[in-house]
Each structure stands twice: as structure tokens, then as C-alpha cells.
Amino acid sequence: MGVTLAPHDGKGVIVEKVEPADLFAQAGVNAGCILLTVNWQSVKDSNAALGIISSMSTPFTIEFRTAVPLRTLVLAAQRSA
């Protein structure tokens, strides 16, 4: 898994680092984004998020917010074979 997460005071978790080859990077998620849901499951803390991410199948859906400009994106991505 090529994503590092950290706690966030509000809803979701902060993305600290994304490996360039990771699906999250390919979907436009980068450091500073706030990950809100994975497969429509709310992300409450880093451990829960990593558990959901490690067990997800493809295609999957993520919802995140970018820092500037503030916007919410919902993306579906599929792991390559």
C-alpha cells in the first residue's frame, strides 16, 4: 500500500504521503488531501482507513477533499492486473 495517513481533527484522515505509482496518486490524491470515504464507508481514523484500503476489491470508490481549492471529488479506480 502506497499511502500514509494521519489523524484529522474533523471528518476523515489526512493523507501525508502517496507513492507515485499508487492508485490513490493516479486518482489525483496527494499529500494534504483529506480522505473521507473508501467504498462509501466513512473513514473515522487512520487504522480504520488502512483496514478498509487493504481489504478493498476493484473497482473501488474514494471520496476526498483537496486543500486548495477546497473541493470534494468522488472517484472510481480499478487495480491493474
N, C-alpha and C positions, 0 to 999 in steps of 0.2 A: 504494500500500500504506500503510495507516494504522497500522502498528505499528513501534515502535522497540525493538530488543533489545540486550542487553549480555551479556558473558560471565558464567558462573556457575562457582564452584569445584567444584560437584558435577555431577550429571546435568542436562542441559538448559541453557536460557538464561533469563535474567531478562527479563521484559517491563518496559521502562522507561516506555513511553507507548503508549496506544492512542487513536486518534481515535474520537470518539463514534459516527460513522456506520459504522465498520469492522465487518466480520463478527465479528472477534475480540471487540470490545466487545459486540456483540449476543449473543454466546455466553457472556458473563459474564467474559471475560478482562480484567483491568485491571492497572495498574502494580503491580509486586511479585509477580505470578504467575510461576511457573517453567514454561516451555513445555518439555514432554518429548518429544512426538512430533507429527508432522504427517503425515496419511495413513499412519500406522503406521510411518513412518520416524523413527528416533531422531534427535534434534536434538543435535548434538555441539558446535556453535559458532554464533555469530550469522550468519556468512556462509553456512554450510550451511543454516541455518533459513530465511534470507531467500530463498535459491535455491529451496528446496522450496516456500515460500509463493508466490513469484512465478510458479511454473510449475504450481501445482495447479489441478485442474479441480473442478467441483462435481458432486455434494456432496462435501465433504471432512470428515475427522475430525481432531480435535486432542485431545491429552491434556495436561493442565496441573495444577499444584498451586497452591493458594492459600496465602497465608501464615498467615492465622488465620481459622477453624480450619484446621489442615493437613488437606487432603483432595485426592484425585485425581479429576478429572472427565474423562470421555471424551464429546465432543460431536460431532455431525454437523451441518453447516450447509450451506446452499446459497446461492450468489450470486444476487441478484435480477437479472432481465433488464433 
